[in-house]
Amino acid sequence: MKKNLIIVSILLISVLLCFGCAAKTTETKTLSVDVVYPFSEDFGTSFKNGIELAAKEINEQGGILKQNITINYNDDGNNTNTAIEVATMIGENNNFPIVIGHRSTDDVLKVAGIYSQHDKILFAPIIASSKVNLAGNEAVYLCAPSENSMAQEMVQSLVAQGISKVAIVHSDGNTYGKDYMQSFEEYAKEAGIEIVDAVSYTPNIDYFRSYVKKWDSLGAQAIVSACVGNDIAILYDFLAQTGNTRPIFASYDIEIEPYTIPQSIKSLTQVTSYFNNTATTGPEVAFIQAYQKAYGQNPDLPAAQAYMALHLAADAANKAQNLDAQAIKKALAENSFETLYGNLNFNKRIINGIDVFQKIYVNNQLVSKDNPTGGGQ
């Protein structure tokens, strides 16, 4: 009897062990991907939508190195001090080595060294600063056209419309705005466009009236803006108050947030951008249709950039067949990638291949200037 009990006990233990082994082998591993953005702000929703849509597709396609991904959302509040705290926390974890995000150029340049120190890679989907190529920023990959390429497109558009004298306005102390205007000035000089005045924005209507009088006396035909954040809304309010009738050539920052722009000024505005959210042909269409099906509306530029950046991260790791940051960097340098914009590659950590063009407002929506009817709506 005792012998039989021993045999039964051994069999029972064996079954339990085997059950444990089976449970372990069928367990699905997951990778946590860190994404950073001011999600608490209203304009953070579309960025999150783009990430969630990409994550769903990546998992349906087999994940990253056959592991499903989950998203770890981090809110930096569009604040540099918070961005540094978030980057430090992310650097100390063992999550996926590519981080997606940060909204501000200045924030990205501040946290670049933190990510590099912890052997992390940062995909910056929203900023446009070519300064990522400077020493100390080796962790950062720019996933958007640089301010240099967008300034060149803006100048070409001015020339095509016969504009030869402009006044330019940018936000005081903002890295992106200053760099954009520097590139613009270089291309404008080559094209024979005269910059009659250049100011960093002063938020005072009386000062602004003096600017307008000066621009009138100097024959400025258009206003070029690289304002960011709240300065955009203030600039447009002051332009409306002073009865502006000049065309306004704005940088893409104007479409990242839902800025309040008077209707009289919208009709004068052209925006240098790179995502055609109403495209009915070309590589963007599949993404637009998937986004419409998931969220019932057209995607905007932040949604497109978030979606592209996460897909790029997954593709890079899968091509590297490794989660080592250096192996992924090698894969990024040696491969091209199919994206919602078509086939792209990185040159010194700046993305190549995204077309830049002008947009105008039609029915309160920014659409490609060559397609003023709003595409397939």
Buried (B, 14 or more C-beta within 10 A) or exposed (E): EEEEEEEEEEEEEEEEEEEEEEEEEEEEEEBEBBBBBBBEBEBBBBBBBBBBBBBEBBBEEEBBBEBBBEBBBBBBBBBBEBBBBBBBEBBEEEBBBBBBBBBBBBBBBBBBBBBBEBEBBBBBBBBBBBBBBEEEBBBBBBBBBBBBBBBBBBBBBBBEEEBBBBBBBBBEEBBBBBBBBBBBBBBBEEEEBEBBBBBBBBEEEEEBEEBBEBBEEEEBBBBBBBBBBEBBBBBBBBBBEBEBEBBBBBBBBBBBBEBEBBEEBBEBBBBBBBBBBBBEEEEBBEBBEBBEEEBEEBBBBBBBBBBBBBBBBBBBBBBBEBBEBEBBBBBBEEEEBEBBBBEBEBEEBBBEBBEBBBBBBBEEBBBBBEBEEBBEE
